[in-house]
Amino acid sequence: MLRTEPAAETLLLVDDDEVLLRVLGKAMEKRGWRVCSASDADSALTLARSERPGHAVVDLKLGEDSGLDLVPKLRALDNGMVIVLLTGYASIATAVAAIKRGASNYLAKPVTADDVERALAGQVAEPVDVEDYTPMSVERLEWEHIQKVLQEHDGNISATARSLGMYRRTLQRKLAKKPVAG
């Protein structure tokens, strides 16, 4: 726990995953934050106008909305707001885009409440021990990408296959296999 004094600071959490909102919200409240939550961009802007949070944690993908589009709108309401962008699909391109649009920090999911609090405080994530780091295999990367695209198409295998540029039957065979480890 990083906070030593009780905080009355307001934290806006924005994510379309209701479970994450509830769990992270409770964890941040235990750390002394006053938390308000929204599951879409419009609700987040309405809350930001009424609650005037000094900090925000925004998911990159908000259903049909993009957290990248929400960041500058929040920044316009309060230029001093500390905004952390969360994503399940981390990449250098989205990290750069997030910072250019006004995010103060960028975190890849899964995250802990401690990770979020460090990011809100402007601290960088603890470095990964190079000896413990094992990069994902090409097969695992392919599996993760297929799962991401499948989720984006609401489980529609035909639409996913078209998006990936492969035959539907080939995709079905790949999906029938168990996830590749590492």
Long-range contacts (C-beta under 8 A, 24 or more apart in sequence): 1-31, 1-114, 1-117, 2-31, 2-114, 2-117, 2-118, 2-121, 3-31, 3-32, 3-117, 5-32, 6-32, 7-31, 7-32, 7-33, 7-34, 8-34, 9-33, 9-34, 9-53, 9-54, 9-55, 10-34, 10-35, 10-36, 10-51, 10-52, 10-53, 10-54, 10-55, 11-35, 11-36, 11-53, 11-54, 11-55, 11-56, 11-57, 11-120, 12-36, 12-37, 12-38, 12-44, 12-47, 12-48, 12-51, 12-53, 12-55, 12-56, 12-57, 12-58, 12-74, 13-37, 13-38, 13-56, 13-57, 14-38, 14-39, 14-40, 14-41, 14-44, 14-56, 14-57, 14-58, 14-59, 14-62, 14-67, 14-70, 15-39, 15-57, 15-58, 15-59, 15-62, 15-86, 16-40, 16-59, 16-61, 16-62, 16-63, 17-59, 20-59, 24-57, 24-113, 24-116, 27-113, 28-113, 28-116, 28-117, 30-113, 31-113, 31-117, 39-63, 40-65, 41-65, 41-66, 41-67, 41-69, 41-70, 41-73, 44-70, 44-74, 45-70, 45-73, 45-74, 45-77, 48-74, 48-77, 48-78, 49-77, 52-78, 53-78, 53-81, 54-78, 54-80, 54-81, 54-82, 55-81, 55-82, 55-83, 55-84, 55-120, 56-81, 56-82, 56-83, 56-84, 57-83, 57-84, 57-86, 57-116, 57-119, 57-120, 58-83, 58-84, 58-85, 58-86, 58-103, 59-85, 59-86, 59-87, 60-85, 60-86, 60-87, 60-88, 60-89, 60-94, 60-98, 61-87, 61-88, 61-89, 67-98, 68-94, 68-97, 68-98, 68-101, 71-98, 71-101, 71-102, 71-103, 72-101, 72-102, 74-102, 75-101, 75-102, 82-120, 82-122, 84-116, 84-119, 84-120, 86-111, 89-148, 134-182, 136-182, 137-180, 137-182, 139-180, 140-179, 140-180, 140-181, 140-182, 142-174, 142-180, 143-174, 143-179, 143-180, 146-171, 146-174, 146-175, 150-175
